[in-house]
Amino acid sequence: AVDGSGNRSGSNAVETETLPGPAGPSTFALRARLQPSGRPVVWLWNGVAGRPHRIRIHDLAGRRVRTLDVGTIGAGETIWDGRGEHGERLGAGVYFAELACDGLRARARVVLAE
């Protein structure tokens, strides 16, 4: 796998790509930290301090597979273990995540490995 900087990693890596969102504060962002094992995914986010944030994860077909409530701090890290809402291990493949707060959106794509 190749990260956004062109660095190569093992076949079980998580790839991320930032997708454009609507206009908002320049610091409102979501990205994933690459893990050598492919799981868990560490979501790094910047948002609006004092307001509730949520990361919604969807599969390639657009079905929501997990929602992570990440609190009201302005920035942080949240771990996603690659499991769905009911604790089931999700299959390898492409997933889309969206950080949402007060109408602002930031999106990222991740490829989960087995």
N, C-alpha and C positions, 0 to 999 in steps of 0.2 A: 504494500500500500504506500501511497505517497501523500504526505501532508501538504498543507497550503504553501509551505516554504520550499517544497520540492524534496524534502527529506524522505528517504525510503525507510520502511520498517517491516517487521515480520508479517506473515500472511494473516495473523490474527489481530491486526491493528484496527482501530476505530478511525474512520476518516470523517472529517468535518468540512463543511462548506457553509459560509455565511450567505444567506439569501437576503435580498433587499426587502425591507419593510417600509411601512408608511413613514412619512416625515415625523420626527419627534426629537427629543433631546439626543445630542450626538453621542452621549454615553450609554444610551439604552441599547443593550447588546446581549447576545447569547452565543456561546460557543462551547465546544466539548474538548476536554483534554484527552489526548491520545493515550490509551492504555495498551501495553504490550500484549496482554492476554485477550484483549477484545471486550472484556467485561470486568468490572462495572464501568459505566461511563460517568465521568465527572463533568457535570455541566457548570460552567463558569458564567455568571451573569452580572450585569449592571442594570439597575433599575431606578426607581423613584423611592427615596427614603420615606418611611412612614406610611406607605401604601401597600396593600396585599398584592403579592405576585403569585403567578401560577405558571407552571410549565406543562403544556399538554403535548403528549407524544402520540403520533399517528403512524400507522403502517403505510405501505406504498399505495394501498387501495383507498386511503383517506379515513380509515376507521380509527377512532381514538382508542389507544390501547392502554394508556396510563396518564394519570394527572398527578403532578407533584405540586403541593402547596409549599412554597419556599419562604413564606413569611413576609415581614414588612421592612427588613433592613434594605439599604440601598444597593448592596452588592454582596455576592457570596458564591459559595460552591454548594452544589447539591449532587448527591450520588444517586444514579439510577442503575439498579442491578440487572437491567435487561429483562425484567419481569413485567407482566401485565397487571391489571387492576386486581385480579384474583390470585396473584402469586404464581401464575404459570410462567414458565421460562419461555420467552419468545424466541422464535427461530431467527437464524442468521438472515440478514438482509438490510434493506434501506428503511430508515425511519426518519420522520420529520418531527422536529420539536418547535414549539412556539412559546416564547415568554410573553405573558400578557399582564398588563397593569393599566387601569384607567384608560382604556382605548388604545394604548400604545402596543405595538407588536414588534418582536424581534424573532427571526426564524433561523434555524440551523438544520443541517442534514447530517445524519450519522449512519455509518454502515456497521452493524453489529456482526461480529464474527462468531463462529461456534465456540 
